[in-house]
Amino acid sequence: MKIEMNLTNNTARRAGALLTRAVELGMDVSGYGELGENARSGNVYLWLEDYNFCLYIAPCSRVVMACYSCPQDGEETMRVAGRNLYKLEQWAEKLARKSEEKGI
């Protein structure tokens, strides 16, 4: 996984919280992915190739969120990540099916 190394203390804390939550959820973080900060929004994100969603924390928040981005039109759907990987995967899979229908 690629980790952005130019992190402020606040960004590094949020990055650590994301990585911790991913491991607590049971996500495999050993594959291809990226942990960094979005320069426009200030969100710290964790994107892993093996999952249909990414995790992020907003600049002034401690809440870990999940985001699904539709590959057809870029529409983003967000929700609180929670503590259940199975529910997150089911949520993202349902959105992926809707995305496929848009492309038909």
C-alpha positions in Angstrom: 0.0 0.0 0.0 1.2 3.5 -0.9 1.2 5.9 2.1 1.5 9.6 1.6 4.5 10.7 3.7 4.0 14.5 3.7 1.4 14.4 6.6 0.8 17.0 9.3 0.3 15.7 12.9 -3.5 16.0 12.6 -3.5 14.2 9.2 -1.2 11.5 10.6 -3.6 10.9 13.6 -6.6 10.6 11.2 -4.6 8.3 8.9 -3.7 6.1 11.9 -7.4 6.0 13.0 -8.4 4.9 9.4 -5.8 2.1 9.3 -6.8 1.0 12.8 -10.5 0.9 11.9 -9.7 -1.1 8.7 -7.8 -3.7 10.6 -10.6 -3.8 13.3 -13.1 -4.4 10.5 -11.0 -7.3 9.2 -10.1 -5.6 5.9 -7.0 -6.9 4.2 -4.6 -3.9 4.1 -1.7 -5.8 2.5 -2.9 -5.4 -1.1 -2.6 -2.5 -3.5 -4.0 0.8 -2.1 -3.4 4.2 -0.9 -3.6 6.1 2.3 -3.4 9.9 2.0 -5.0 13.3 2.2 -7.3 14.8 -0.5 -5.8 18.3 -1.1 -9.2 19.8 -2.1 -11.4 18.5 0.7 -8.9 17.8 3.4 -10.3 14.3 3.9 -7.9 11.6 4.9 -8.7 8.5 2.9 -7.9 4.8 2.7 -8.5 3.3 -0.7 -7.9 -0.5 -1.2 -8.2 -2.1 -4.6 -9.9 -5.2 -3.1 -13.0 -3.2 -1.8 -15.8 -1.4 -3.6 -15.6 1.5 -1.1 -13.0 3.7 0.6 -12.8 4.9 4.1 -12.3 8.5 5.1 -12.3 11.0 7.9 -13.2 14.7 7.3 -10.8 17.4 8.6 -12.8 18.3 11.8 -14.2 14.9 12.6 -13.4 11.7 14.3 -16.1 9.7 12.5 -14.9 7.1 10.0 -17.1 7.2 6.9 -17.4 4.9 3.9 -17.8 6.2 0.4 -18.9 4.3 -2.7 -18.2 6.1 -6.1 -20.3 5.0 -9.1 -18.0 4.2 -12.0 -20.7 5.2 -14.5 -21.4 8.8 -13.4 -19.1 9.5 -10.4 -22.0 9.9 -8.0 -20.8 9.4 -4.5 -22.8 7.7 -1.7 -21.5 8.0 1.9 -22.4 6.4 5.2 -20.9 5.9 8.6 -18.5 3.0 8.3 -19.6 1.3 11.6 -17.9 -1.8 12.8 -19.3 -4.6 10.6 -17.3 -5.3 7.4 -20.0 -7.7 6.0 -22.6 -4.9 6.2 -20.3 -2.4 4.5 -19.6 -4.9 1.7 -23.3 -5.7 1.2 -24.0 -1.9 1.1 -21.3 -1.4 -1.6 -22.4 -4.4 -3.6 -25.9 -3.2 -3.7 -24.7 0.2 -5.0 -22.4 -1.6 -7.5 -25.4 -3.4 -8.9 -27.3 -0.1 -9.3 -24.2 1.3 -11.1 -24.2 -1.6 -13.6 -27.9 -0.9 -14.3 -27.0 2.7 -15.2 -24.5 1.5 -17.8 -27.1 -0.7 -19.6 
